């Protein structure tokens, strides 16, 4: 039976294995024991999740601001956004990260700044375990860059956005090349590079309730 379980774990996508390993590591500490205790209370239908704080490695910097994206048809993709970006990463096309999205209504958004080093999984996972809820369409990312340009990280450092394409989650990294010129790179969400807090990368996500 143990062998079957091991085989099933090995067959999981690498991104899922990393998340599971990270979860096991967190649960092994004091905070993890507190979460397990609260889960037991929940299963017994007792009062639970009071005073439990989710650790985040981000600081909200748009607090008090009304940042809203307009409704969009979702058809625009970053691979063709030459009217906004002086350089566009060819991997948008190479990796299939060029699928148009669905139409979207008005959406309030929030801007965060990193306060600790972290991978994309740590950064976005610290806001919501369901990262699909943090995804934009590519049309919305382009709209943010045009409408709220002053909220982008300057000095050549990145501002990160999540989006989905062909069933995979990607990260768009927008930064200034020089002066007013912008470039956009794309990374797979599972990329395990640890981003340095010293450069204060920013993260833009749909405003959480």
N, C-alpha and C positions, 0 to 999 in steps of 0.2 A: 504493500500500500504506500509506504514511504517512497519507494522507487517511482511509482506512478505520479505522486505529488511532485517529486523533483523534476520529472520529465515535463510535466505541465508548466512548472515555473520556468524551466529553460526555454520552452516554446513561446513564452510571452515576449512581446516586443521589448526591445532594450529600454525604451522610455518608461514603460510600465514597471520593469524590474527596478530601475533607478528610483522611481517614486515609492515602490514597496520597501526598498532598502532604507530610504530616507524616513519613511513612516515607522519602520521597526526601530531605527535609531532614536527617533523622537519619543516613541512610546517607552523606551527603556529607561528614560530619565524620570526625575521627580514630577515634571509637568505631565509626562505621559501617564504616570500612575493616577494623577488627578483626573485626567480625561477618562481613563478606564473606570474609575470610581463613579464618575458622572454618568457614563454609559450604562453601568449596572443600575443606577437609580432610574434612568430613563426606561430601561426594560421592565423595571418593577412599577412603572408609572408613578414614580415619586418625583418630588421637586428636584430639578436638576439644571445643569448649565448656568448656575448662578456664580458669578465671580470668576468664571473661567475666561482668561484672556488669550486671544489668538496672537501669537508672535508675528509681527510684520517687520520686514526689513526696508519698509518704505515710509516716507513722510509726506503727507498731503500738503501740497504747496498752493493749490488753487482754492483753498477754503475761503468762503465768502464771495467767490467769483461765480458768475453765471456763464459757463461755457457750454454752448449748445450747438450741435451740428444740425444743419437743415435736412429736411427730407431729401432722399436721393433715390434714383432708380437702380442703383447698384451695378450698373453696367461698366463703369470705368475701372480699369485695372492699372496697377502701378507700373507694369512693364511697358505701358504706352503713355505714361504721364510725362512726356518730354516738355510739356508746357510749364511744368513745375520744377522738374529735376534736371540739372545739368549732367548728372551721371546716374544711370540706372543699372543695377547689378544684373548681368546676364542670367544669373541663376534663377531669376523670376521665371524665365522661360525654360531653362534647363531642368529645373526641378518640378515643373508643373504648378508653380505658384502664381498662376496667371488666370485663374478661373473667375469670371464675373460673379458678383453676389446678387442677392435678392434685394428688392426695393425695401427701403427703411424709412421710418418716420423721423420726426425730430427726436434728438437724443442728447440729454445732458451728459457731459463727460467730466472726468477728474484727472488732474495731473499730479503725479507723485515724483519724489526724488529719492534715490537710494540712500539708505543710512548704514548699510552693511554690505560687504562683498556678497555676491551670490550668482548662481546660474539662473537661466531663464525659469527653470522649474521652481527654484526657491523664490525668485522675485515675484512672479505672477501667482504662484501657489500660496504666497503669504497673504494675498488678497482674497482668493477664493479657490477652494480645492477643485471646483469645476471650472477649468480655464476656458471652456467653451463660452461661458457667460461673460468673459472678458474680451471676446473677439469682436472686431469691427469687420465691415466689408472693406475692400480696398478703396472703393469710392469714398467711404467715410474717412479713411486715413488721408487720402488726397484732400478732401474737403477741410479736414482739421489743419493740415499744413497751410492751406491757402487762407483760411479764415482766422486761425489762431496762431499764426506764425511766431508771434512774440513769445509764445510759451514753449517753443522748441529750445533744447539745450544748445548753447553756443560754444565757441572756442574749439570746434571740431569734434565735440563729444556727442554721444548718441541720445536720441529719444526713441523709445521702443513702443511698438504697437503689435498686438496679436491679431492674426487673421487666419481664416481657414481656406484651403483650396484643395479640391479633389480628395476630401476626407482627411487631409493632414493639416496640422497646426504649424504655422510659421510665425516668425517675428520680423517685422519691417523695422529697420534701423535708419532713422533719418538724421542727418547732420549737415552742418555747413562745411563746404570745401574751403572757401575763402570768400570774404566779403559777404555778398548776399546769395551766392550760388549754393544750391542744395544738392545732395546726393542721397540715394537710398539703397541700402543693402538688404539682403534677405538671409535669414538663418532658419534652420529647422529648430523647432521648439526644444528638441532633445539635445541640442548642442550643449556640451557640458563645460564650456569655457566659463571661468569665474570672473565676473565683471568687477572691476575695482571701484570701491566707493569713493576713492580719492578724486575720480573724474566726475562724480555726481551725475551719472546717467539719469535721465528722466523716463517715466513710464506714463502712458496715457491709456485710460480704460473707460468703458462706459461707467457712468456714476452709479455706484452701488446703493441700493435702498438702505 
